[in-house]
C-alpha cells in the first residue's frame, strides 16, 4: 500500500542472490518495459512473487526466475495469458 508506480531497474541488485519472497501488492506498479529490463528479471532465488492489485497488463515469460513456485497477479489489468508463458514450470 505504498502507491509505487515505478521500480528502478537496479532496485533489487544487491538482493538478487538472496531474495526469496517479494510482495509488491496493492500498489500502482505496471510492467511497461520489457521483462529483461525489469527489476525482477535477475532475482535468481525468488520463490514467491506477489504482485496482487497493481496495474500489470501482461505476464512476461519468466524463464529467468527458475526457483519461482508461487506468483499472485490477481486483481490486475491483464488482458491475455499464454500457456507458453508457464511451460517452464513443467520442467523445473
Secondary structure, DSSP 8 states (H G I E B T S, - for coil): --------TTTTGGGTTT--EEE--SS-----S-GGGSTTTT-TT--EEE--SS---B----TT-TT--EEE--SS---B--GGGGTHHHH-
